[in-house]
Amino acid sequence: MLGGTEFVGRAVAEAAVARGWQVTVFHRGKHAAPEGVTTLHGDRGDAAGLAALEEGEWDAVVDTWSGAPAAVRDTARLLAGRVGRYAYVSSCSVYAFPPPPPPYGEQAPVVTGSPDATDAEDYAQAKRGGELAAIEAFGERALLVRAGLILGPYENIGRLPWWLGRIARGGPVLAPGPRELALQYIDVRDLAVWTLDALEAGLGGAYSMVCEAGHATMGEFLESCVTATGADAELRWTAPEDVLAAGIEPWSELPVWLPPGEWRDAFFGADVSKALAAGLRCRPIGETVTDTWAWLQSLGGVAPQRPDRPAVGLSAEKEAAVLGRAV
C-alpha cells in the first residue's frame, strides 16, 4: 500500500488486514499506520525516497497518489518486476469536459496527460499522467480505479464532515435543490472492498467507481445528516437559480451539490455497469453518513484537513442572507 495512513489509503489497508492479507504500508511517517501492517518509510517526492522499496516482492500494490505523475512513474518502474498487479486510484476527472451525454462509459474521451510530468497543477491531467505511468510499467496488469466523489469515515477533504457539522448546529439550513437531484458517489469502504476483490480476480483496465445514478438523492443525503446527528435542523429547500443568484459557489461552498447542467452531468453522469458487473456493491447513503458522524464524534467533531486542498463550506453570513434571517 503506497500511502495507507489517510482516507482512501487507510480504508484499503484496513480492509486488506481484515481479510488476513499481509500488508506493507509505505508512507512518509507523518501519520500513524493502521494496526497489523508492516511499515516502510520514504518520500516519493525525494529522489532517494524510494530506497525502502528497492527490495521485496508483493502480489499487488495499491497507489492513491494525486501529485506529480513522475512519482507514479518512478515507483511503478521500480516495482514492475517484483509486483503482480498495480491498482492506481485515479479519478473520473480524467474524462474530458464536456463529456458525452450521460451515462458515459470508460471509453469516453479523456484529458491529455504525461507520465513524466513533474507538477500537479492540473488535477485531471495529473491523474491521467498517473494512469499512463501505471500502464507504461504494468500494461494489462494495471487497474485504473476512476473514483468520483468519495465519502465516508476518514474523509480529509471536508465535504460530508462540513454538512454534518452544519446540520449538527441546528436551525434553518440552506438545502440546495432540487431535492430529487440524483447523486453519484462512492463510500470509501466500498471502493476499498471492490479494489481488493478486483486485484484478487486479476482485473485490469479502467473502471468508473461510483454508485449508480439515483442510488441516492440530495434530499436523502441531507435528511440522513439530520437523522445521524439528531439535530433540531430544518432543511430549507432552495431553488438552484436562487442559490446561484446569491453568488454561492457549487461544490466548494455547498459541498457535494451541483445544479442541473453540464457540470452536474459530468460529475454525476457516469455509466458504472462495468464496475457493477465486476462486483461493485454500494451501501445505503444513510450508513455512510451515520458511520462518518460516529467517526467524527470519536475525533471530537473536527475532521482532519489535507493541507493541499482548500477548506470547503458556506459562511454563516451567506447562508443567512439567502434564508432572510439574522446570523
C-alpha positions as CSV (number, residue, x, y, z in Angstrom):
1,M,0.0,0.0,0.0
2,L,1.6,3.2,-1.2
3,G,0.2,5.7,1.4
4,G,-2.2,3.9,3.6
5,T,-2.5,6.2,6.5
6,E,-5.3,8.6,5.5
7,F,-8.8,8.3,3.8
8,V,-8.7,6.0,0.8
9,G,-5.3,4.5,1.5
10,R,-6.2,3.8,5.1
11,A,-9.6,2.2,4.1
12,V,-7.8,-0.1,1.6
13,A,-5.1,-1.0,4.1
14,E,-7.6,-1.8,6.9
15,A,-9.8,-3.8,4.5
16,A,-6.8,-5.9,3.4
17,V,-5.7,-6.5,7.0
18,A,-9.3,-7.6,7.8
19,R,-9.0,-10.3,5.1
20,G,-5.9,-11.7,6.7
21,W,-3.6,-10.4,4.0
22,Q,0.0,-9.5,4.7
23,V,0.0,-5.7,4.2
24,T,3.0,-3.4,3.8
25,V,2.4,0.3,4.1
26,F,4.9,2.6,2.5
27,H,4.5,6.2,3.8
28,R,6.3,9.3,4.9
29,G,5.7,8.8,8.6
30,K,3.5,11.8,9.2
31,H,0.5,9.8,10.3
32,A,0.2,6.5,12.2
33,A,-0.3,3.4,10.0
34,P,-3.2,1.1,10.7
35,E,-2.7,-1.8,13.2
36,G,-1.5,-5.1,11.8
37,V,0.7,-3.8,8.9
38,T,4.4,-3.8,8.2
39,T,5.7,-0.2,7.8
40,L,8.2,1.1,5.4
41,H,9.2,4.8,5.3
42,G,10.1,7.0,2.3
43,D,9.1,10.2,0.5
44,R,8.1,9.8,-3.1
45,G,8.8,13.5,-3.7
46,D,12.5,12.9,-3.0
47,A,15.0,11.4,-5.5
48,A,16.2,9.0,-2.9
49,G,12.8,8.5,-1.3
50,L,12.1,5.0,-2.7
51,A,15.1,3.3,-1.2
52,A,12.9,1.2,1.1
53,L,11.2,-0.3,-1.9
54,E,14.3,-1.5,-3.7
55,E,13.9,-5.0,-2.2
56,G,10.8,-7.1,-1.7
57,E,8.1,-8.8,-3.7
58,W,4.3,-8.3,-3.4
59,D,1.3,-9.8,-5.1
60,A,-0.3,-6.4,-5.6
61,V,0.2,-2.7,-5.0
62,V,-2.5,0.0,-4.4
63,D,-1.4,3.5,-5.2
64,T,-3.5,6.6,-4.3
65,W,-1.0,9.2,-5.3
66,S,-2.6,12.5,-6.5
67,G,0.6,14.6,-7.0
68,A,3.0,14.7,-9.9
69,P,2.7,11.7,-12.3
70,A,6.5,11.3,-12.3
71,A,6.3,9.8,-8.8
72,V,3.9,7.1,-10.1
73,R,6.2,6.5,-13.0
74,D,9.3,6.1,-10.8
75,T,7.5,3.8,-8.3
76,A,5.8,1.7,-10.9
77,R,9.0,1.2,-12.8
78,L,10.9,0.2,-9.7
79,L,8.3,-2.4,-8.7
80,A,7.2,-3.7,-12.1
81,G,9.4,-6.9,-11.9
82,R,8.6,-7.7,-8.3
83,V,4.8,-7.0,-8.1
84,G,2.0,-8.9,-9.7
85,R,-0.6,-6.2,-10.2
86,Y,-0.8,-2.4,-9.8
87,A,-4.0,-0.6,-8.8
88,Y,-3.9,3.1,-9.3
89,V,-6.7,5.1,-7.7
90,S,-7.5,7.6,-10.4
91,S,-10.4,10.0,-10.8
92,C,-13.5,10.5,-13.0
93,S,-11.9,13.9,-13.6
94,V,-9.8,12.4,-16.3
95,Y,-12.8,12.3,-18.6
96,A,-12.7,15.3,-21.0
97,F,-15.1,18.1,-20.5
98,P,-17.8,18.4,-21.7
99,P,-18.3,14.6,-21.6
100,P,-20.6,12.7,-23.9
101,P,-24.3,12.8,-22.9
102,P,-24.8,10.8,-19.7
103,P,-24.5,8.0,-18.9
104,Y,-20.9,7.9,-20.4
105,G,-18.6,4.9,-20.0
106,E,-15.0,4.2,-19.7
107,Q,-14.4,4.7,-23.4
108,A,-15.3,8.4,-23.2
109,P,-12.6,10.8,-24.3
110,V,-10.0,11.7,-21.6
111,V,-7.8,14.6,-21.0
112,T,-4.2,14.7,-22.1
113,G,-1.5,13.8,-19.5
114,S,2.1,12.8,-19.3
115,P,3.7,10.1,-17.1
116,D,6.8,12.3,-17.0
117,A,5.1,15.5,-15.6
118,T,6.7,16.8,-12.5
119,D,3.9,19.0,-11.3
120,A,0.2,18.5,-10.5
121,E,-1.2,22.0,-11.1
122,D,-4.0,20.5,-13.2
123,Y,-5.6,17.7,-11.2
124,A,-7.2,15.9,-14.1
125,Q,-4.1,15.9,-16.2
126,A,-2.0,14.8,-13.2
127,K,-4.4,11.8,-12.6
128,R,-4.3,10.9,-16.3
129,G,-0.5,11.1,-16.2
130,G,-0.5,8.7,-13.3
131,E,-2.7,6.3,-15.2
132,L,-0.3,6.4,-18.2
133,A,2.6,5.8,-15.8
134,A,0.9,2.7,-14.4
135,I,0.1,1.4,-17.8
136,E,3.6,2.0,-19.1
137,A,5.1,-0.1,-16.3
138,F,2.4,-2.8,-15.9
139,G,0.4,-2.9,-19.1
140,E,-2.6,-5.2,-18.7
141,R,-1.7,-5.7,-15.1
142,A,-2.6,-2.1,-14.3
143,L,-6.0,-1.5,-12.8
144,L,-7.3,2.1,-13.0
145,V,-9.9,2.9,-10.4
146,R,-11.6,6.1,-11.6
147,A,-13.3,7.2,-8.4
148,G,-15.8,10.0,-8.4
149,L,-17.0,11.8,-5.2
150,I,-15.6,9.8,-2.3
151,L,-17.4,9.9,1.1
152,G,-17.2,8.1,4.4
153,P,-15.1,7.8,7.5
154,Y,-11.5,9.2,7.4
155,E,-12.5,11.9,4.9
156,N,-9.9,14.6,4.9
157,I,-11.4,16.8,2.2
158,G,-14.2,18.1,4.3
159,R,-17.3,17.7,2.2
160,L,-19.5,15.3,4.3
161,P,-17.9,16.5,7.6
162,W,-18.9,20.1,6.8
163,W,-22.5,19.1,6.2
164,L,-22.6,17.1,9.3
165,G,-21.1,19.9,11.3
166,R,-23.5,22.5,9.9
167,I,-26.6,20.4,10.4
168,A,-25.5,19.4,13.9
169,R,-25.7,23.2,14.8
170,G,-29.4,23.1,14.1
171,G,-31.8,25.8,13.0
172,P,-32.8,26.6,9.4
173,V,-30.3,25.1,6.9
174,L,-29.9,26.2,3.3
175,A,-30.7,23.0,1.4
176,P,-29.8,23.4,-2.3
177,G,-32.3,21.9,-4.6
178,P,-33.8,20.2,-6.4
179,R,-34.4,17.7,-3.6
180,E,-34.7,14.9,-6.0
181,L,-31.3,15.6,-7.7
182,A,-29.6,12.3,-8.2
183,L,-26.1,11.9,-6.7
184,Q,-23.2,9.7,-7.7
185,Y,-20.5,9.0,-5.1
186,I,-18.7,6.1,-3.6
187,D,-18.3,5.1,0.1
188,V,-14.6,4.8,0.7
189,R,-15.0,1.3,2.2
190,D,-17.0,0.1,-0.8
191,L,-14.2,1.4,-3.1
192,A,-11.6,-0.5,-0.9
193,V,-13.5,-3.7,-1.0
194,W,-14.0,-3.6,-4.7
195,T,-10.4,-2.7,-5.4
196,L,-9.1,-5.7,-3.4
197,D,-11.6,-8.0,-5.0
198,A,-10.6,-6.8,-8.4
199,L,-6.9,-7.4,-7.7
200,E,-7.6,-10.8,-6.4
201,A,-9.6,-11.6,-9.6
202,G,-6.8,-10.3,-11.8
203,L,-8.8,-7.4,-13.4
204,G,-7.1,-4.7,-15.4
205,G,-8.1,-1.6,-17.3
206,A,-10.2,1.4,-16.3
207,Y,-13.4,1.3,-14.2
208,S,-15.6,4.2,-13.2
209,M,-16.0,3.9,-9.5
210,V,-19.3,5.5,-8.2
211,C,-22.7,4.3,-7.3
212,E,-25.5,4.2,-9.9
213,A,-27.2,7.4,-10.6
214,G,-30.3,7.5,-8.4
215,H,-28.7,5.4,-5.7
216,A,-29.2,8.5,-3.5
217,T,-30.6,11.9,-3.9
218,M,-29.6,15.3,-2.5
219,G,-32.7,15.0,-0.3
220,E,-31.8,11.6,1.1
221,F,-28.2,12.8,1.7
222,L,-29.2,15.8,3.8
223,E,-32.0,14.1,5.6
224,S,-29.6,11.3,6.5
225,C,-27.4,14.0,8.1
226,V,-30.3,15.3,10.1
227,T,-31.1,11.8,11.3
228,A,-27.5,10.9,12.1
229,T,-26.8,14.0,14.2
230,G,-30.2,14.1,15.9
231,A,-30.1,17.8,15.4
232,D,-33.0,20.2,15.6
233,A,-32.4,21.3,12.0
234,E,-34.9,22.5,9.4
235,L,-33.9,21.9,5.8
236,R,-35.0,24.9,3.7
237,W,-35.0,23.7,0.1
238,T,-34.0,26.4,-2.2
239,A,-34.2,26.5,-6.0
240,P,-30.8,26.3,-7.7
241,E,-31.2,29.6,-9.5
242,D,-31.7,31.3,-6.2
243,V,-28.6,29.7,-4.8
244,L,-26.5,30.8,-7.7
245,A,-28.0,34.3,-7.7
246,A,-26.7,34.7,-4.2
247,G,-23.2,34.2,-5.5
248,I,-22.8,30.9,-3.8
249,E,-20.2,28.5,-5.4
250,P,-21.5,25.0,-6.0
251,W,-19.2,22.1,-4.8
252,S,-16.9,24.4,-2.8
253,E,-19.3,26.5,-0.7
254,L,-22.0,23.9,-0.8
255,P,-20.1,20.6,-0.9
256,V,-21.5,17.6,-2.9
257,W,-24.1,19.9,-4.6
258,L,-24.1,20.8,-8.3
259,P,-27.0,22.5,-10.1
260,P,-28.6,20.9,-13.1
261,G,-26.4,21.5,-16.2
262,E,-23.2,20.4,-17.9
263,W,-21.1,20.2,-14.8
264,R,-23.7,18.2,-13.0
265,D,-23.8,15.8,-15.9
266,A,-20.1,15.5,-15.9
267,F,-19.8,14.7,-12.2
268,F,-23.0,12.6,-11.8
269,G,-23.4,11.0,-15.3
270,A,-21.1,8.0,-15.3
271,D,-22.2,4.6,-16.5
272,V,-21.0,2.2,-13.9
273,S,-22.3,-1.0,-15.4
274,K,-18.8,-2.3,-15.9
275,A,-17.9,-2.0,-12.2
276,L,-21.3,-3.4,-11.2
277,A,-20.7,-6.4,-13.4
278,A,-17.3,-6.8,-11.7
279,G,-18.9,-7.0,-8.3
280,L,-19.3,-3.4,-7.1
281,R,-21.8,-3.1,-4.2
282,C,-22.7,0.2,-2.6
283,R,-24.1,0.6,0.8
284,P,-27.1,2.9,1.5
285,I,-26.3,6.6,1.9
286,G,-27.7,6.5,5.5
287,E,-25.0,4.1,6.5
288,T,-22.2,6.2,5.0
289,V,-23.5,9.3,6.8
290,T,-24.1,7.6,10.1
291,D,-20.7,6.0,10.2
292,T,-19.0,9.2,9.3
293,W,-20.7,11.0,12.1
294,A,-19.7,8.3,14.6
295,W,-16.1,8.7,13.3
296,L,-16.2,12.5,13.6
297,Q,-17.5,12.2,17.2
298,S,-14.6,9.9,18.0
299,L,-12.3,12.7,17.0
300,G,-14.1,15.4,19.0
301,G,-16.1,16.6,16.0
302,V,-13.2,18.0,13.9
303,A,-12.1,16.2,10.8
304,P,-8.5,16.2,9.5
305,Q,-7.9,18.5,6.6
306,R,-5.5,17.8,3.7
307,P,-3.1,20.7,3.5
308,D,-3.1,20.7,-0.3
309,R,-6.8,21.1,-0.6
310,P,-8.8,24.3,0.3
311,A,-11.3,24.2,3.0
312,V,-14.9,23.8,1.9
313,G,-18.2,25.2,3.2
314,L,-20.6,28.1,3.3
315,S,-20.2,31.1,5.6
316,A,-23.0,31.7,8.1
317,E,-23.4,35.2,6.7
318,K,-24.1,34.0,3.1
319,E,-26.4,31.3,4.3
320,A,-28.3,33.8,6.4
321,A,-28.6,36.3,3.5
322,V,-30.3,33.6,1.4
323,L,-32.6,32.5,4.1
324,G,-33.5,36.0,5.1
325,R,-32.6,35.7,8.8
326,A,-30.1,37.1,11.2
327,V,-26.7,35.4,11.7
